[in-house]
Amino acid sequence: MLTDLQRIEHMIENAELLLSFSTDITEAEYASSVEKQYAMKFAFVMLGEDAASISEELKLKYPSIPWQSIKGMRNIIAHDYDKTDKEFIWDAVIKEMEPLRQKLLQIKSELEKNI
């Protein structure tokens, strides 16, 4: 079983992947690239898997992280993938991913201090 620290590290990795997938491309290029769309969807699924497995204690300690929303997005992509709107995913990456990554890095730093 993975620790909260390991889960946070995985979340950071997937956030960074999502950011890298959106670097140096336009929304139109993303919309026309099935590969980019699938890559982003998979990274969101992985992000949600880790978010869902974070301890309740840590979730309560860091309420600024939208744990339930991240898990919910994972569920929509994994189970209702035909309803997944590619523009919604693009917007989530462009608007939300860097702030999320920054918060996760701070949590990681705090967890590492307690080791």
C-alpha positions as CSV (number, residue, x, y, z in Angstrom):
1,M,0.0,0.0,0.0
2,L,1.3,3.4,-0.9
3,T,1.8,6.2,1.6
4,D,0.2,9.6,1.4
5,L,3.6,11.0,0.4
6,Q,3.9,8.5,-2.4
7,R,0.4,9.3,-3.6
8,I,1.2,13.0,-3.5
9,E,4.3,12.4,-5.5
10,H,2.3,10.5,-8.1
11,M,-0.2,13.3,-8.3
12,I,2.6,15.8,-8.9
13,E,4.0,13.6,-11.7
14,N,0.6,13.4,-13.4
15,A,0.0,17.1,-13.0
16,E,3.4,17.8,-14.6
17,L,2.6,15.3,-17.4
18,L,-0.7,17.2,-18.0
19,L,1.1,20.5,-18.2
20,S,3.7,19.1,-20.5
21,F,1.0,17.7,-22.9
22,S,-0.4,21.2,-23.2
23,T,2.9,23.0,-23.7
24,D,3.6,24.5,-27.1
25,I,0.3,23.5,-28.6
26,T,-2.9,25.4,-29.1
27,E,-6.4,24.3,-28.1
28,A,-7.2,23.6,-31.7
29,E,-4.1,21.4,-32.1
30,Y,-5.1,19.5,-28.9
31,A,-8.7,19.1,-30.2
32,S,-7.3,17.6,-33.4
33,S,-4.9,15.2,-31.7
34,V,-6.4,12.0,-30.5
35,E,-3.1,11.1,-28.9
36,K,-3.0,14.2,-26.8
37,Q,-6.6,13.7,-25.8
38,Y,-6.0,10.1,-24.7
39,A,-2.8,11.1,-22.9
40,M,-4.5,13.8,-20.9
41,K,-7.5,11.5,-20.1
42,F,-5.2,8.8,-18.8
43,A,-3.2,11.3,-16.7
44,F,-6.4,12.6,-15.2
45,V,-7.5,9.0,-14.4
46,M,-4.2,8.4,-12.6
47,L,-4.4,11.7,-10.8
48,G,-7.9,10.7,-9.6
49,E,-6.8,7.3,-8.5
50,D,-4.2,8.7,-6.2
51,A,-6.6,11.5,-4.9
52,A,-9.2,8.9,-4.0
53,S,-6.6,6.9,-2.0
54,I,-5.3,9.8,0.1
55,S,-6.1,9.3,3.8
56,E,-9.1,11.2,5.2
57,E,-6.7,12.8,7.7
58,L,-4.7,14.4,5.0
59,K,-7.7,15.4,3.0
60,L,-9.1,17.2,6.1
61,K,-5.8,18.8,6.7
62,Y,-5.6,20.3,3.1
63,P,-9.2,21.2,2.2
64,S,-8.0,23.6,-0.5
65,I,-7.3,20.6,-2.7
66,P,-10.5,19.6,-4.5
67,W,-10.1,15.9,-3.7
68,Q,-13.6,15.0,-4.5
69,S,-13.7,16.9,-7.8
70,I,-10.4,15.2,-8.9
71,K,-11.9,11.8,-8.1
72,G,-15.1,12.7,-9.8
73,M,-13.3,13.7,-13.0
74,R,-11.5,10.4,-12.9
75,N,-14.8,8.6,-12.6
76,I,-16.4,10.5,-15.5
77,I,-13.4,9.8,-17.7
78,A,-13.1,6.1,-16.7
79,H,-16.8,5.2,-16.8
80,D,-18.6,7.8,-19.0
81,Y,-15.7,8.5,-21.4
82,D,-18.2,9.1,-24.2
83,K,-19.5,12.0,-22.3
84,T,-16.1,13.5,-21.6
85,D,-15.9,17.0,-23.2
86,K,-12.4,17.6,-24.6
87,E,-12.8,21.3,-24.1
88,F,-13.5,20.7,-20.4
89,I,-10.3,18.7,-20.0
90,W,-8.3,21.3,-21.9
91,D,-9.6,24.1,-19.6
92,A,-8.9,22.1,-16.5
93,V,-5.3,21.6,-17.5
94,I,-4.8,25.2,-18.6
95,K,-6.6,26.9,-15.7
96,E,-6.3,24.5,-12.8
97,M,-3.2,22.3,-13.1
98,E,-0.4,24.6,-12.2
99,P,-2.1,25.9,-9.1
100,L,-2.9,22.3,-8.1
101,R,0.7,21.3,-8.8
102,Q,2.0,24.1,-6.6
103,K,-0.3,23.1,-3.7
104,L,0.8,19.5,-4.0
105,L,4.4,20.5,-4.0
106,Q,3.8,22.3,-0.7
107,I,2.0,19.3,0.8
108,K,4.9,17.1,-0.3
109,S,7.4,19.4,1.4
110,E,5.4,19.4,4.6
111,L,5.1,15.6,4.6
112,E,8.8,15.2,4.0
113,K,9.6,17.3,7.0
114,N,7.6,14.8,9.2
115,I,9.6,11.8,8.0
